[in-house]
Amino acid sequence: MRVTHCDRRASVFVVEELEPFEGWGHGSFWVRLSEGTCDCGLFQSLHFSCWHTLPGCAATSIEWAPYVHPVYKQEAVFKVYEMEFPPISDESLWVEWHGTMLRPNPAMRRKATERSVSIRFQNDMDDVE
């Protein structure tokens, strides 16, 4: 991404995508920090600075943290865990525990012989009598 137009006083800049953006036909996005909007729509829908705001803030030396909604800040996350969670007192409501279940990934399994798999095409010469 690169910033093609920048107005530091109005906190407006245009960010051009160097690679195609998923599902969007155009490659440049207008970011208006004072309004909290971006043409991609993520800034206004999530109330979180989208990835187009970061290059613009870096190019204009603007701090990006004030444009993050308070719900995403660390203090808000810690407030969720300030309350004490009561334990489930009736043990009949507990889920039955069978221990840790390991499920190996078959794609990572090695052959028993530790030899590489041949990718050569077989022909008549390879037949054993």
C-alpha positions in Angstrom: 0.0 0.0 0.0 1.1 3.5 -0.6 -0.3 6.9 0.1 -1.0 8.9 -3.1 -2.8 12.0 -1.7 -2.4 13.4 1.8 -4.1 16.3 3.7 -2.7 16.3 7.2 -4.7 19.3 8.3 -8.0 17.7 7.4 -6.8 14.2 8.2 -7.8 12.9 4.8 -5.6 10.7 2.6 -5.9 8.3 -0.3 -4.3 4.9 0.0 -3.6 2.9 -3.1 -3.6 -0.9 -3.0 -0.5 -2.4 -4.7 -2.2 -5.8 -4.9 -5.9 -6.4 -5.7 -8.2 -6.0 -2.7 -10.6 -9.0 -2.2 -13.9 -8.3 -3.9 -13.2 -4.6 -4.7 -13.0 -3.3 -8.3 -10.9 -0.2 -7.6 -7.5 -0.1 -5.9 -7.6 3.2 -4.0 -9.4 4.1 -0.8 -10.2 7.5 0.7 -9.6 7.5 4.5 -11.2 10.4 6.5 -9.9 10.1 10.1 -11.9 13.0 11.4 -15.1 11.3 10.3 -13.8 7.8 11.1 -14.6 6.5 7.6 -12.9 4.6 4.8 -14.1 3.5 1.4 -13.6 -0.1 2.3 -16.4 0.2 4.9 -14.5 -1.7 7.7 -13.5 1.4 9.6 -17.1 2.6 10.1 -18.7 -0.8 10.6 -16.2 -2.2 13.1 -15.2 1.1 14.8 -11.6 -0.1 14.4 -9.0 1.5 12.2 -8.8 -0.7 9.0 -5.5 -1.6 7.3 -5.8 1.5 5.0 -5.5 3.9 8.0 -2.1 2.7 9.2 0.0 3.6 6.1 -1.8 7.0 6.0 -1.1 7.7 9.7 2.5 6.6 9.2 3.0 8.9 6.2 1.5 11.9 8.0 3.0 11.2 11.4 -0.4 11.0 13.0 -1.0 8.7 16.1 -3.5 6.0 15.1 -4.5 4.9 18.7 -7.1 7.7 19.3 -9.1 6.4 16.3 -9.6 2.9 17.9 -12.9 2.4 19.6 -12.6 2.1 23.5 -14.2 -1.4 23.4 -11.1 -2.7 21.7 -8.6 -1.3 24.2 -6.9 -3.5 26.8 -8.7 -1.9 29.8 -12.1 -2.9 28.4 -11.0 -6.5 27.9 -9.7 -6.7 31.5 -13.0 -5.3 32.8 -14.8 -8.4 31.4 -12.7 -10.6 33.7 -13.0 -8.5 36.8 -16.2 -10.3 37.8 -15.9 -13.6 39.5 -17.5 -16.5 37.5 -19.5 -18.8 39.8 -18.6 -22.5 39.6 -21.3 -25.1 38.6 -22.2 -26.6 41.9 -24.3 -29.6 40.8 -21.8 -32.2 39.5 -24.5 -34.0 37.5 -24.5 -30.9 35.1 -20.8 -31.3 34.4 -19.8 -32.6 31.0 -18.2 -36.1 31.1 -14.4 -35.9 30.8 -12.6 -38.7 28.9 -9.1 -37.1 29.1 -7.2 -35.4 26.4 -7.9 -36.8 22.9 -5.1 -36.5 20.4 -5.9 -36.6 16.8 -2.8 -36.9 14.6 -2.6 -35.1 11.2 -2.4 -37.8 8.6 -0.8 -35.4 6.1 2.3 -35.2 8.4 2.8 -38.9 8.7 6.1 -40.4 7.4 6.6 -43.6 5.7 7.8 -46.5 7.8 10.9 -47.0 5.6 11.9 -43.4 5.8 12.6 -43.4 2.1 11.4 -40.8 -0.3 8.6 -41.6 -2.7 9.6 -42.2 -6.3 8.0 -40.0 -8.8 9.4 -41.8 -11.8 7.0 -43.3 -14.3 7.0 -47.1 -14.4 7.5 -48.8 -17.8 8.1 -52.3 -19.1 11.7 -52.4 -17.9 10.6 -52.1 -14.3 8.6 -55.4 -14.3 10.3 -58.1 -12.2 10.1 -61.7 -13.4 
